[in-house]
Amino acid sequence: MEEIIFFEYDDVKVTNARFLTNNQTYAMSNVTSVKPHKEDPNRLAGIIAIIVGLIFIMNESYLVGFIIIPLAVYIMSKQKTIYTVILKTSSGENRALQTYQQEYLNQVIDALNKAIVYRG
């Protein structure tokens, strides 16, 4: 039986028989379901740093405050949401692929669902 490719980009490939990602191969016959997972960045440390910076400014330590606040804002702005493909197999759940691009993740999940349906 010939493999049908549902998705292929860089090192990620979804066929009716296999899912290849990051030098890892999953047999589609073992995959029972697939779901996305979204992990928002934890910005608590940045918020605390901004509050500390404001406290320094209120105590007339302007230089320290004006260094901490922009640094915290910069670090918080660089944090990104992580999107993950979670495969459910007979051996449990596997985090198969992580990306910062939601559309890319959606394409991979769509291809995986098509491969599962094709398998029957």
Biopython code that builds the backbone (N, CA, C, O; Angstrom):
import numpy as np
from Bio.PDB.StructureBuilder import StructureBuilder

atoms = [
    (1, "MET", "N", (0.844, -1.181, 0.000)),
    (1, "MET", "CA", (0.000, 0.000, 0.000)),
    (1, "MET", "C", (0.888, 1.242, 0.000)),
    (1, "MET", "O", (1.824, 1.352, 0.793)),
    (2, "GLU", "N", (0.592, 2.143, -0.870)),
    (2, "GLU", "CA", (1.391, 3.356, -1.011)),
    (2, "GLU", "C", (1.028, 4.367, 0.077)),
    (2, "GLU", "O", (-0.140, 4.528, 0.430)),
    (3, "GLU", "N", (2.055, 5.044, 0.598)),
    (3, "GLU", "CA", (1.806, 6.068, 1.612)),
    (3, "GLU", "C", (1.243, 7.325, 0.963)),
    (3, "GLU", "O", (1.733, 7.780, -0.071)),
    (4, "ILE", "N", (0.219, 7.871, 1.578)),
    (4, "ILE", "CA", (-0.383, 9.118, 1.119)),
    (4, "ILE", "C", (0.081, 10.224, 2.057)),
    (4, "ILE", "O", (-0.065, 10.113, 3.274)),
    (5, "ILE", "N", (0.632, 11.278, 1.500)),
    (5, "ILE", "CA", (1.144, 12.392, 2.306)),
    (5, "ILE", "C", (0.028, 13.417, 2.492)),
    (5, "ILE", "O", (-0.528, 13.931, 1.521)),
    (6, "PHE", "N", (-0.292, 13.707, 3.758)),
    (6, "PHE", "CA", (-1.307, 14.700, 4.083)),
    (6, "PHE", "C", (-0.689, 16.059, 4.402)),
    (6, "PHE", "O", (-1.331, 17.095, 4.233)),
    (7, "PHE", "N", (0.562, 16.047, 4.864)),
    (7, "PHE", "CA", (1.247, 17.298, 5.210)),
    (7, "PHE", "C", (2.746, 17.042, 5.207)),
    (7, "PHE", "O", (3.216, 16.001, 5.668)),
    (8, "GLU", "N", (3.492, 18.015, 4.679)),
    (8, "GLU", "CA", (4.948, 17.909, 4.726)),
    (8, "GLU", "C", (5.536, 19.314, 4.702)),
    (8, "GLU", "O", (5.282, 20.097, 3.787)),
    (9, "TYR", "N", (6.321, 19.610, 5.721)),
    (9, "TYR", "CA", (7.007, 20.901, 5.803)),
    (9, "TYR", "C", (8.209, 20.739, 6.727)),
    (9, "TYR", "O", (8.074, 20.273, 7.858)),
    (10, "ASP", "N", (9.384, 21.127, 6.240)),
    (10, "ASP", "CA", (10.642, 20.973, 6.976)),
    (10, "ASP", "C", (10.778, 19.527, 7.466)),
    (10, "ASP", "O", (10.747, 18.591, 6.667)),
    (11, "ASP", "N", (10.929, 19.352, 8.779)),
    (11, "ASP", "CA", (11.131, 17.999, 9.314)),
    (11, "ASP", "C", (9.843, 17.376, 9.847)),
    (11, "ASP", "O", (9.895, 16.403, 10.600)),
    (12, "VAL", "N", (8.697, 17.921, 9.468)),
    (12, "VAL", "CA", (7.403, 17.377, 9.897)),
    (12, "VAL", "C", (6.696, 16.784, 8.681)),
    (12, "VAL", "O", (6.561, 17.426, 7.639)),
    (13, "LYS", "N", (6.252, 15.545, 8.845)),
    (13, "LYS", "CA", (5.565, 14.859, 7.750)),
    (13, "LYS", "C", (4.446, 14.003, 8.331)),
    (13, "LYS", "O", (4.647, 13.267, 9.298)),
    (14, "VAL", "N", (3.264, 14.108, 7.728)),
    (14, "VAL", "CA", (2.113, 13.305, 8.141)),
    (14, "VAL", "C", (1.661, 12.491, 6.934)),
    (14, "VAL", "O", (1.317, 13.040, 5.887)),
    (15, "THR", "N", (1.669, 11.179, 7.103)),
    (15, "THR", "CA", (1.151, 10.284, 6.061)),
    (15, "THR", "C", (0.072, 9.406, 6.683)),
    (15, "THR", "O", (-0.199, 9.494, 7.881)),
    (16, "ASN", "N", (-0.534, 8.566, 5.865)),
    (16, "ASN", "CA", (-1.546, 7.659, 6.404)),
    (16, "ASN", "C", (-0.930, 6.607, 7.327)),
    (16, "ASN", "O", (-1.645, 5.979, 8.109)),
    (17, "ALA", "N", (0.393, 6.408, 7.244)),
    (17, "ALA", "CA", (1.050, 5.378, 8.059)),
    (17, "ALA", "C", (1.905, 5.937, 9.189)),
    (17, "ALA", "O", (2.068, 5.287, 10.222)),
    (18, "ARG", "N", (2.463, 7.158, 8.999)),
    (18, "ARG", "CA", (3.426, 7.675, 9.979)),
    (18, "ARG", "C", (3.260, 9.172, 10.210)),
    (18, "ARG", "O", (2.735, 9.904, 9.372)),
    (19, "PHE", "N", (3.727, 9.595, 11.379)),
    (19, "PHE", "CA", (3.865, 11.013, 11.715)),
    (19, "PHE", "C", (5.315, 11.208, 12.133)),
    (19, "PHE", "O", (5.749, 10.682, 13.158)),
    (20, "LEU", "N", (6.054, 11.956, 11.344)),
    (20, "LEU", "CA", (7.468, 12.196, 11.622)),
    (20, "LEU", "C", (7.660, 13.639, 12.068)),
    (20, "LEU", "O", (7.188, 14.573, 11.419)),
    (21, "THR", "N", (8.361, 13.806, 13.190)),
    (21, "THR", "CA", (8.652, 15.132, 13.703)),
    (21, "THR", "C", (9.873, 15.070, 14.604)),
    (21, "THR", "O", (10.002, 14.161, 15.423)),
    (22, "ASN", "N", (10.763, 16.032, 14.453)),
    (22, "ASN", "CA", (11.951, 16.147, 15.312)),
    (22, "ASN", "C", (12.683, 14.814, 15.487)),
    (22, "ASN", "O", (13.002, 14.421, 16.609)),
    (23, "ASN", "N", (12.945, 14.133, 14.395)),
    (23, "ASN", "CA", (13.644, 12.840, 14.419)),
    (23, "ASN", "C", (12.909, 11.775, 15.231)),
    (23, "ASN", "O", (13.531, 10.830, 15.717)),
    (24, "GLN", "N", (11.618, 11.918, 15.378)),
    (24, "GLN", "CA", (10.773, 10.954, 16.088)),
    (24, "GLN", "C", (9.691, 10.486, 15.118)),
    (24, "GLN", "O", (9.112, 11.292, 14.389)),
    (25, "THR", "N", (9.425, 9.201, 15.112)),
    (25, "THR", "CA", (8.396, 8.645, 14.232)),
    (25, "THR", "C", (7.303, 7.996, 15.071)),
    (25, "THR", "O", (7.578, 7.200, 15.968)),
    (26, "TYR", "N", (6.062, 8.351, 14.763)),
    (26, "TYR", "CA", (4.898, 7.757, 15.424)),
    (26, "TYR", "C", (4.120, 6.975, 14.369)),
    (26, "TYR", "O", (3.857, 7.489, 13.281)),
    (27, "ALA", "N", (3.757, 5.748, 14.686)),
    (27, "ALA", "CA", (2.925, 4.950, 13.783)),
    (27, "ALA", "C", (1.485, 5.423, 13.918)),
    (27, "ALA", "O", (0.940, 5.451, 15.021)),
    (28, "MET", "N", (0.876, 5.791, 12.815)),
    (28, "MET", "CA", (-0.496, 6.293, 12.856)),
    (28, "MET", "C", (-1.471, 5.218, 13.324)),
    (28, "MET", "O", (-2.552, 5.541, 13.815)),
    (29, "SER", "N", (-1.108, 3.951, 13.180)),
    (29, "SER", "CA", (-1.985, 2.872, 13.651)),
    (29, "SER", "C", (-2.112, 2.874, 15.170)),
    (29, "SER", "O", (-3.075, 2.327, 15.706)),
    (30, "ASN", "N", (-1.149, 3.483, 15.874)),
    (30, "ASN", "CA", (-1.196, 3.559, 17.338)),
    (30, "ASN", "C", (-1.855, 4.835, 17.848)),
    (30, "ASN", "O", (-2.150, 4.942, 19.038)),
    (31, "VAL", "N", (-2.089, 5.798, 16.968)),
    (31, "VAL", "CA", (-2.664, 7.084, 17.374)),
    (31, "VAL", "C", (-4.181, 6.961, 17.392)),
    (31, "VAL", "O", (-4.802, 6.641, 16.379)),
    (32, "THR", "N", (-4.776, 7.221, 18.572)),
    (32, "THR", "CA", (-6.231, 7.141, 18.688)),
    (32, "THR", "C", (-6.895, 8.502, 18.565)),
    (32, "THR", "O", (-8.030, 8.597, 18.097)),
    (33, "SER", "N", (-6.200, 9.558, 18.979)),
    (33, "SER", "CA", (-6.738, 10.909, 18.824)),
    (33, "SER", "C", (-5.601, 11.918, 18.896)),
    (33, "SER", "O", (-4.484, 11.604, 19.307)),
    (34, "VAL", "N", (-5.918, 13.129, 18.487)),
    (34, "VAL", "CA", (-4.940, 14.213, 18.483)),
    (34, "VAL", "C", (-5.651, 15.479, 18.954)),
    (34, "VAL", "O", (-6.812, 15.712, 18.616)),
    (35, "LYS", "N", (-4.948, 16.287, 19.733)),
    (35, "LYS", "CA", (-5.563, 17.527, 20.195)),
    (35, "LYS", "C", (-4.494, 18.609, 20.341)),
    (35, "LYS", "O", (-3.322, 18.316, 20.578)),
    (36, "PRO", "N", (-4.920, 19.860, 20.194)),
    (36, "PRO", "CA", (-3.986, 20.970, 20.391)),
    (36, "PRO", "C", (-3.932, 21.363, 21.859)),
    (36, "PRO", "O", (-4.874, 21.130, 22.616)),
    (37, "HIS", "N", (-2.833, 21.951, 22.240)),
    (37, "HIS", "CA", (-2.688, 22.488, 23.594)),
    (37, "HIS", "C", (-2.023, 23.852, 23.479)),
    (37, "HIS", "O", (-1.042, 24.017, 22.753)),
    (38, "LYS", "N", (-2.559, 24.818, 24.195)),
    (38, "LYS", "CA", (-2.035, 26.184, 24.164)),
    (38, "LYS", "C", (-1.484, 26.529, 25.542)),
    (38, "LYS", "O", (-2.189, 26.422, 26.546)),
    (39, "GLU", "N", (-0.229, 26.939, 25.583)),
    (39, "GLU", "CA", (0.405, 27.312, 26.843)),
    (39, "GLU", "C", (0.819, 28.781, 26.775)),
    (39, "GLU", "O", (1.788, 29.144, 26.109)),
    (40, "ASP", "N", (0.056, 29.611, 27.481)),
    (40, "ASP", "CA", (0.370, 31.041, 27.515)),
    (40, "ASP", "C", (1.590, 31.283, 28.389)),
    (40, "ASP", "O", (1.806, 30.564, 29.365)),
    (41, "PRO", "N", (2.389, 32.289, 28.050)),
    (41, "PRO", "CA", (3.578, 32.566, 28.862)),
    (41, "PRO", "C", (3.193, 33.062, 30.253)),
    (41, "PRO", "O", (2.174, 33.730, 30.430)),
    (42, "ASN", "N", (4.018, 32.726, 31.225)),
    (42, "ASN", "CA", (3.805, 33.181, 32.594)),
    (42, "ASN", "C", (4.467, 34.542, 32.749)),
    (42, "ASN", "O", (5.693, 34.654, 32.729)),
    (43, "ARG", "N", (3.659, 35.556, 32.900)),
    (43, "ARG", "CA", (4.180, 36.922, 32.979)),
    (43, "ARG", "C", (4.210, 37.451, 34.411)),
    (43, "ARG", "O", (4.406, 38.647, 34.624)),
    (44, "LEU", "N", (4.020, 36.582, 35.381)),
    (44, "LEU", "CA", (3.990, 37.002, 36.779)),
    (44, "LEU", "C", (5.302, 37.652, 37.203)),
    (44, "LEU", "O", (5.284, 38.680, 37.879)),
    (45, "ALA", "N", (6.434, 37.077, 36.822)),
    (45, "ALA", "CA", (7.731, 37.638, 37.209)),
    (45, "ALA", "C", (7.899, 39.044, 36.642)),
    (45, "ALA", "O", (8.428, 39.926, 37.319)),
    (46, "GLY", "N", (7.454, 39.258, 35.406)),
    (46, "GLY", "CA", (7.545, 40.587, 34.801)),
    (46, "GLY", "C", (6.672, 41.600, 35.516)),
    (46, "GLY", "O", (7.077, 42.746, 35.709)),
    (47, "ILE", "N", (5.483, 41.188, 35.906)),
    (47, "ILE", "CA", (4.579, 42.088, 36.633)),
    (47, "ILE", "C", (5.172, 42.450, 37.988)),
    (47, "ILE", "O", (5.120, 43.606, 38.410)),
    (48, "ILE", "N", (5.733, 41.459, 38.662)),
    (48, "ILE", "CA", (6.376, 41.723, 39.960)),
    (48, "ILE", "C", (7.554, 42.671, 39.778)),
    (48, "ILE", "O", (7.756, 43.567, 40.597)),
    (49, "ALA", "N", (8.337, 42.485, 38.711)),
    (49, "ALA", "CA", (9.480, 43.370, 38.449)),
    (49, "ALA", "C", (9.015, 44.801, 38.197)),
    (49, "ALA", "O", (9.667, 45.745, 38.643)),
    (50, "ILE", "N", (7.910, 44.977, 37.498)),
    (50, "ILE", "CA", (7.374, 46.323, 37.267)),
    (50, "ILE", "C", (6.955, 46.958, 38.587)),
    (50, "ILE", "O", (7.226, 48.134, 38.826)),
    (51, "ILE", "N", (6.301, 46.189, 39.439)),
    (51, "ILE", "CA", (5.891, 46.709, 40.751)),
    (51, "ILE", "C", (7.112, 47.102, 41.572)),
    (51, "ILE", "O", (7.121, 48.152, 42.214)),
    (52, "VAL", "N", (8.146, 46.256, 41.552)),
    (52, "VAL", "CA", (9.389, 46.577, 42.275)),
    (52, "VAL", "C", (10.000, 47.853, 41.707)),
    (52, "VAL", "O", (10.471, 48.704, 42.461)),
    (53, "GLY", "N", (9.996, 47.991, 40.383)),
    (53, "GLY", "CA", (10.513, 49.209, 39.754)),
    (53, "GLY", "C", (9.747, 50.440, 40.186)),
    (53, "GLY", "O", (10.342, 51.490, 40.429)),
    (54, "LEU", "N", (8.423, 50.323, 40.286)),
    (54, "LEU", "CA", (7.608, 51.448, 40.751)),
    (54, "LEU", "C", (7.912, 51.793, 42.204)),
    (54, "LEU", "O", (7.922, 52.965, 42.580)),
    (55, "ILE", "N", (8.157, 50.774, 43.014)),
    (55, "ILE", "CA", (8.520, 51.020, 44.420)),
    (55, "ILE", "C", (9.842, 51.776, 44.491)),
    (55, "ILE", "O", (9.982, 52.703, 45.288)),
    (56, "PHE", "N", (10.814, 51.387, 43.663)),
    (56, "PHE", "CA", (12.085, 52.117, 43.624)),
    (56, "PHE", "C", (11.864, 53.575, 43.229)),
    (56, "PHE", "O", (12.464, 54.473, 43.820)),
    (57, "ILE", "N", (11.011, 53.817, 42.237)),
    (57, "ILE", "CA", (10.747, 55.190, 41.797)),
    (57, "ILE", "C", (10.070, 55.981, 42.908)),
    (57, "ILE", "O", (10.401, 57.148, 43.119)),
    (58, "MET", "N", (9.128, 55.369, 43.622)),
    (58, "MET", "CA", (8.439, 56.060, 44.719)),
    (58, "MET", "C", (9.399, 56.375, 45.861)),
    (58, "MET", "O", (9.180, 57.333, 46.603)),
    (59, "ASN", "N", (10.458, 55.586, 46.010)),
    (59, "ASN", "CA", (11.459, 55.837, 47.054)),
    (59, "ASN", "C", (12.631, 56.662, 46.527)),
    (59, "ASN", "O", (13.707, 56.693, 47.124)),
    (60, "GLU", "N", (12.403, 57.322, 45.410)),
    (60, "GLU", "CA", (13.362, 58.239, 44.794)),
    (60, "GLU", "C", (14.641, 57.558, 44.318)),
    (60, "GLU", "O", (15.682, 58.207, 44.215)),
    (61, "SER", "N", (14.579, 56.288, 44.032)),
    (61, "SER", "CA", (15.690, 55.583, 43.382)),
    (61, "SER", "C", (15.336, 55.477, 41.899)),
    (61, "SER", "O", (15.094, 54.394, 41.367)),
    (62, "TYR", "N", (15.316, 56.641, 41.260)),
    (62, "TYR", "CA", (14.813, 56.736, 39.891)),
    (62, "TYR", "C", (15.609, 55.885, 38.898)),
    (62, "TYR", "O", (15.028, 55.211, 38.048)),
    (63, "LEU", "N", (16.914, 55.917, 39.007)),
    (63, "LEU", "CA", (17.742, 55.198, 38.046)),
    (63, "LEU", "C", (17.429, 53.702, 38.058)),
    (63, "LEU", "O", (17.250, 53.092, 37.004)),
    (64, "VAL", "N", (17.365, 53.121, 39.244)),
    (64, "VAL", "CA", (17.072, 51.689, 39.356)),
    (64, "VAL", "C", (15.673, 51.395, 38.812)),
    (64, "VAL", "O", (15.485, 50.437, 38.062)),
    (65, "GLY", "N", (14.710, 52.204, 39.182)),
    (65, "GLY", "CA", (13.333, 52.013, 38.722)),
    (65, "GLY", "C", (13.200, 52.120, 37.218)),
    (65, "GLY", "O", (12.495, 51.336, 36.584)),
    (66, "PHE", "N", (13.902, 53.124, 36.643)),
    (66, "PHE", "CA", (13.810, 53.328, 35.198)),
    (66, "PHE", "C", (14.650, 52.328, 34.403)),
    (66, "PHE", "O", (14.574, 52.299, 33.175)),
    (67, "ILE", "N", (15.435, 51.523, 35.079)),
    (67, "ILE", "CA", (16.132, 50.413, 34.416)),
    (67, "ILE", "C", (15.279, 49.142, 34.503)),
    (67, "ILE", "O", (15.143, 48.407, 33.524)),
    (68, "ILE", "N", (14.711, 48.895, 35.681)),
    (68, "ILE", "CA", (13.940, 47.666, 35.903)),
    (68, "ILE", "C", (12.666, 47.628, 35.054)),
    (68, "ILE", "O", (12.373, 46.613, 34.422)),
    (69, "ILE", "N", (11.914, 48.722, 35.038)),
    (69, "ILE", "CA", (10.612, 48.721, 34.359)),
    (69, "ILE", "C", (10.736, 48.450, 32.853)),
    (69, "ILE", "O", (10.064, 47.548, 32.353)),
    (70, "PRO", "N", (11.570, 49.196, 32.111)),
    (70, "PRO", "CA", (11.666, 48.884, 30.671)),
    (70, "PRO", "C", (12.210, 47.478, 30.395)),
    (70, "PRO", "O", (11.802, 46.822, 29.437)),
    (71, "LEU", "N", (13.131, 47.029, 31.245)),
    (71, "LEU", "CA", (13.672, 45.683, 31.076)),
    (71, "LEU", "C", (12.567, 44.633, 31.258)),
    (71, "LEU", "O", (12.480, 43.679, 30.486)),
    (72, "ALA", "N", (11.735, 44.813, 32.271)),
    (72, "ALA", "CA", (10.628, 43.879, 32.516)),
    (72, "ALA", "C", (9.628, 43.901, 31.362)),
    (72, "ALA", "O", (9.153, 42.852, 30.926)),
    (73, "VAL", "N", (9.311, 45.095, 30.874)),
    (73, "VAL", "CA", (8.372, 45.212, 29.752)),
    (73, "VAL", "C", (8.948, 44.539, 28.506)),
    (73, "VAL", "O", (8.230, 43.847, 27.784)),
    (74, "TYR", "N", (10.237, 44.739, 28.256)),
    (74, "TYR", "CA", (10.889, 44.125, 27.095)),
    (74, "TYR", "C", (10.844, 42.595, 27.187)),
    (74, "TYR", "O", (10.492, 41.919, 26.220)),
    (75, "ILE", "N", (11.197, 42.068, 28.342)),
    (75, "ILE", "CA", (11.202, 40.610, 28.521)),
    (75, "ILE", "C", (9.788, 40.044, 28.360)),
    (75, "ILE", "O", (9.603, 38.999, 27.737)),
    (76, "MET", "N", (8.797, 40.730, 28.919)),
    (76, "MET", "CA", (7.416, 40.264, 28.789)),
    (76, "MET", "C", (6.951, 40.295, 27.333)),
    (76, "MET", "O", (6.195, 39.423, 26.902)),
    (77, "SER", "N", (7.400, 41.294, 26.579)),
    (77, "SER", "CA", (6.973, 41.397, 25.177)),
    (77, "SER", "C", (7.593, 40.307, 24.307)),
    (77, "SER", "O", (7.047, 39.974, 23.255)),
    (78, "LYS", "N", (8.714, 39.753, 24.726)),
    (78, "LYS", "CA", (9.390, 38.709, 23.950)),
    (78, "LYS", "C", (8.862, 37.308, 24.252)),
    (78, "LYS", "O", (9.169, 36.367, 23.520)),
    (79, "GLN", "N", (8.082, 37.153, 25.308)),
    (79, "GLN", "CA", (7.517, 35.849, 25.637)),
    (79, "GLN", "C", (6.413, 35.511, 24.633)),
    (79, "GLN", "O", (5.626, 36.375, 24.247)),
    (80, "LYS", "N", (6.368, 34.255, 24.219)),
    (80, "LYS", "CA", (5.398, 33.833, 23.215)),
    (80, "LYS", "C", (4.575, 32.654, 23.719)),
    (80, "LYS", "O", (5.013, 31.880, 24.570)),
    (81, "THR", "N", (3.381, 32.544, 23.174)),
    (81, "THR", "CA", (2.521, 31.401, 23.450)),
    (81, "THR", "C", (3.093, 30.173, 22.741)),
    (81, "THR", "O", (3.527, 30.255, 21.592)),
    (82, "ILE", "N", (3.088, 29.041, 23.433)),
    (82, "ILE", "CA", (3.582, 27.788, 22.863)),
    (82, "ILE", "C", (2.376, 26.906, 22.526)),
    (82, "ILE", "O", (1.514, 26.655, 23.369)),
    (83, "TYR", "N", (2.338, 26.447, 21.286)),
    (83, "TYR", "CA", (1.275, 25.558, 20.824)),
    (83, "TYR", "C", (1.856, 24.157, 20.669)),
    (83, "TYR", "O", (2.942, 23.981, 20.117)),
    (84, "THR", "N", (1.122, 23.163, 21.161)),
    (84, "THR", "CA", (1.620, 21.789, 21.186)),
    (84, "THR", "C", (0.612, 20.829, 20.565)),
    (84, "THR", "O", (-0.595, 20.956, 20.773)),
    (85, "VAL", "N", (1.123, 19.869, 19.800)),
    (85, "VAL", "CA", (0.309, 18.757, 19.301)),
    (85, "VAL", "C", (0.428, 17.629, 20.316)),
    (85, "VAL", "O", (1.529, 17.159, 20.605)),
    (86, "ILE", "N", (-0.702, 17.199, 20.854)),
    (86, "ILE", "CA", (-0.714, 16.085, 21.802)),
    (86, "ILE", "C", (-1.359, 14.883, 21.119)),
    (86, "ILE", "O", (-2.512, 14.928, 20.690)),
    (87, "LEU", "N", (-0.579, 13.813, 21.031)),
    (87, "LEU", "CA", (-1.070, 12.561, 20.447)),
    (87, "LEU", "C", (-1.498, 11.627, 21.563)),
    (87, "LEU", "O", (-0.770, 11.438, 22.537)),
    (88, "LYS", "N", (-2.666, 11.051, 21.422)),
    (88, "LYS", "CA", (-3.117, 10.040, 22.376)),
    (88, "LYS", "C", (-2.919, 8.677, 21.727)),
    (88, "LYS", "O", (-3.447, 8.398, 20.650)),
    (89, "THR", "N", (-2.146, 7.836, 22.407)),
    (89, "THR", "CA", (-1.863, 6.491, 21.907)),
    (89, "THR", "C", (-2.219, 5.483, 22.992)),
    (89, "THR", "O", (-2.651, 5.855, 24.083)),
    (90, "SER", "N", (-2.034, 4.217, 22.684)),
    (90, "SER", "CA", (-2.308, 3.171, 23.668)),
    (90, "SER", "C", (-1.380, 3.283, 24.876)),
    (90, "SER", "O", (-1.716, 2.800, 25.958)),
    (91, "SER", "N", (-0.229, 3.907, 24.705)),
    (91, "SER", "CA", (0.727, 4.053, 25.816)),
    (91, "SER", "C", (0.579, 5.382, 26.549)),
    (91, "SER", "O", (1.384, 5.685, 27.430)),
    (92, "GLY", "N", (-0.420, 6.175, 26.211)),
    (92, "GLY", "CA", (-0.640, 7.444, 26.900)),
    (92, "GLY", "C", (-0.577, 8.624, 25.950)),
    (92, "GLY", "O", (-0.701, 8.474, 24.734)),
    (93, "GLU", "N", (-0.381, 9.809, 26.532)),
    (93, "GLU", "CA", (-0.316, 11.029, 25.738)),
    (93, "GLU", "C", (1.132, 11.436, 25.508)),
    (93, "GLU", "O", (1.975, 11.321, 26.398)),
    (94, "ASN", "N", (1.406, 11.915, 24.296)),
    (94, "ASN", "CA", (2.740, 12.371, 23.928)),
    (94, "ASN", "C", (2.666, 13.793, 23.389)),
    (94, "ASN", "O", (1.810, 14.113, 22.564)),
    (95, "ARG", "N", (3.568, 14.634, 23.860)),
    (95, "ARG", "CA", (3.706, 15.973, 23.284)),
    (95, "ARG", "C", (4.628, 15.829, 22.075)),
    (95, "ARG", "O", (5.852, 15.815, 22.203)),
    (96, "ALA", "N", (4.015, 15.724, 20.912)),
    (96, "ALA", "CA", (4.763, 15.354, 19.713)),
    (96, "ALA", "C", (5.438, 16.536, 19.027)),
    (96, "ALA", "O", (6.510, 16.373, 18.444)),
    (97, "LEU", "N", (4.839, 17.709, 19.084)),
    (97, "LEU", "CA", (5.361, 18.855, 18.345)),
    (97, "LEU", "C", (5.021, 20.131, 19.086)),
    (97, "LEU", "O", (3.896, 20.305, 19.554)),
    (98, "GLN", "N", (5.999, 21.030, 19.194)),
    (98, "GLN", "CA", (5.758, 22.341, 19.794)),
    (98, "GLN", "C", (6.169, 23.419, 18.804)),
    (98, "GLN", "O", (7.173, 23.293, 18.103)),
    (99, "THR", "N", (5.367, 24.489, 18.760)),
    (99, "THR", "CA", (5.639, 25.598, 17.859)),
    (99, "THR", "C", (5.080, 26.886, 18.451)),
    (99, "THR", "O", (4.232, 26.858, 19.344)),
    (100, "TYR", "N", (5.566, 28.010, 17.942)),
    (100, "TYR", "CA", (5.024, 29.310, 18.330)),
    (100, "TYR", "C", (3.945, 29.771, 17.349)),
    (100, "TYR", "O", (3.331, 30.818, 17.555)),
    (101, "GLN", "N", (3.709, 29.007, 16.294)),
    (101, "GLN", "CA", (2.798, 29.401, 15.226)),
    (101, "GLN", "C", (1.507, 28.594, 15.287)),
    (101, "GLN", "O", (1.503, 27.389, 15.040)),
    (102, "GLN", "N", (0.420, 29.269, 15.617)),
    (102, "GLN", "CA", (-0.860, 28.584, 15.767)),
    (102, "GLN", "C", (-1.365, 28.023, 14.435)),
    (102, "GLN", "O", (-1.885, 26.907, 14.397)),
    (103, "GLU", "N", (-1.220, 28.774, 13.356)),
    (103, "GLU", "CA", (-1.705, 28.308, 12.053)),
    (103, "GLU", "C", (-0.971, 27.041, 11.608)),
    (103, "GLU", "O", (-1.578, 26.125, 11.055)),
    (104, "TYR", "N", (0.326, 27.000, 11.853)),
    (104, "TYR", "CA", (1.130, 25.815, 11.529)),
    (104, "TYR", "C", (0.626, 24.606, 12.316)),
    (104, "TYR", "O", (0.467, 23.517, 11.766)),
    (105, "LEU", "N", (0.379, 24.814, 13.611)),
    (105, "LEU", "CA", (-0.142, 23.738, 14.453)),
    (105, "LEU", "C", (-1.491, 23.248, 13.929)),
    (105, "LEU", "O", (-1.739, 22.044, 13.878)),
    (106, "ASN", "N", (-2.359, 24.179, 13.541)),
    (106, "ASN", "CA", (-3.673, 23.801, 13.023)),
    (106, "ASN", "C", (-3.554, 22.961, 11.751)),
    (106, "ASN", "O", (-4.325, 22.022, 11.554)),
    (107, "GLN", "N", (-2.591, 23.295, 10.888)),
    (107, "GLN", "CA", (-2.383, 22.519, 9.662)),
    (107, "GLN", "C", (-1.926, 21.093, 9.986)),
    (107, "GLN", "O", (-2.382, 20.131, 9.368)),
    (108, "VAL", "N", (-1.026, 20.969, 10.954)),
    (108, "VAL", "CA", (-0.538, 19.643, 11.345)),
    (108, "VAL", "C", (-1.669, 18.819, 11.953)),
    (108, "VAL", "O", (-1.826, 17.644, 11.621)),
    (109, "ILE", "N", (-2.453, 19.423, 12.836)),
    (109, "ILE", "CA", (-3.565, 18.704, 13.473)),
    (109, "ILE", "C", (-4.607, 18.295, 12.437)),
    (109, "ILE", "O", (-5.142, 17.188, 12.495)),
    (110, "ASP", "N", (-4.895, 19.182, 11.492)),
    (110, "ASP", "CA", (-5.837, 18.844, 10.426)),
    (110, "ASP", "C", (-5.329, 17.644, 9.623)),
    (110, "ASP", "O", (-6.100, 16.738, 9.304)),
    (111, "ALA", "N", (-4.044, 17.638, 9.299)),
    (111, "ALA", "CA", (-3.460, 16.515, 8.553)),
    (111, "ALA", "C", (-3.501, 15.228, 9.368)),
    (111, "ALA", "O", (-3.788, 14.160, 8.827)),
    (112, "LEU", "N", (-3.216, 15.323, 10.665)),
    (112, "LEU", "CA", (-3.268, 14.137, 11.525)),
    (112, "LEU", "C", (-4.689, 13.579, 11.599)),
    (112, "LEU", "O", (-4.885, 12.365, 11.545)),
    (113, "ASN", "N", (-5.674, 14.463, 11.722)),
    (113, "ASN", "CA", (-7.066, 14.009, 11.753)),
    (113, "ASN", "C", (-7.458, 13.339, 10.438)),
    (113, "ASN", "O", (-8.164, 12.330, 10.439)),
    (114, "LYS", "N", (-7.001, 13.897, 9.320)),
    (114, "LYS", "CA", (-7.284, 13.278, 8.020)),
    (114, "LYS", "C", (-6.639, 11.897, 7.930)),
    (114, "LYS", "O", (-7.232, 10.965, 7.387)),
    (115, "ALA", "N", (-5.433, 11.769, 8.458)),
    (115, "ALA", "CA", (-4.740, 10.474, 8.433)),
    (115, "ALA", "C", (-5.466, 9.446, 9.292)),
    (115, "ALA", "O", (-5.554, 8.275, 8.922)),
    (116, "ILE", "N", (-5.986, 9.882, 10.440)),
    (116, "ILE", "CA", (-6.735, 8.973, 11.319)),
    (116, "ILE", "C", (-8.023, 8.517, 10.629)),
    (116, "ILE", "O", (-8.360, 7.334, 10.657)),
    (117, "VAL", "N", (-8.738, 9.456, 10.011)),
    (117, "VAL", "CA", (-9.981, 9.120, 9.313)),
    (117, "VAL", "C", (-9.692, 8.209, 8.122)),
    (117, "VAL", "O", (-10.436, 7.261, 7.873)),
    (118, "TYR", "N", (-8.634, 8.486, 7.395)),
    (118, "TYR", "CA", (-8.269, 7.671, 6.235)),
    (118, "TYR", "C", (-7.992, 6.229, 6.640)),
    (118, "TYR", "O", (-8.361, 5.280, 5.947)),
    (119, "ARG", "N", (-7.330, 6.099, 7.783)),
    (119, "ARG", "CA", (-6.993, 4.763, 8.288)),
    (119, "ARG", "C", (-8.252, 3.963, 8.593)),
    (119, "ARG", "O", (-8.302, 2.748, 8.403)),
    (120, "GLY", "N", (-9.276, 4.683, 9.075)),
    (120, "GLY", "CA", (-10.556, 4.037, 9.328)),
    (120, "GLY", "C", (-10.696, 3.469, 10.635)),
    (120, "GLY", "O", (-11.740, 2.899, 10.951)),
]
sb = StructureBuilder()
sb.init_structure("model")
sb.init_model(0)
sb.init_chain("A")
sb.init_seg("    ")
for serial, (resi, resn, name, xyz) in enumerate(atoms, 1):
    if name == "N":
        sb.init_residue(resn, " ", resi, " ")
    sb.init_atom(name, np.array(xyz, "f"), 0.0, 1.0, " ", f" {name:<3s}", serial, name[0])
structure = sb.get_structure()
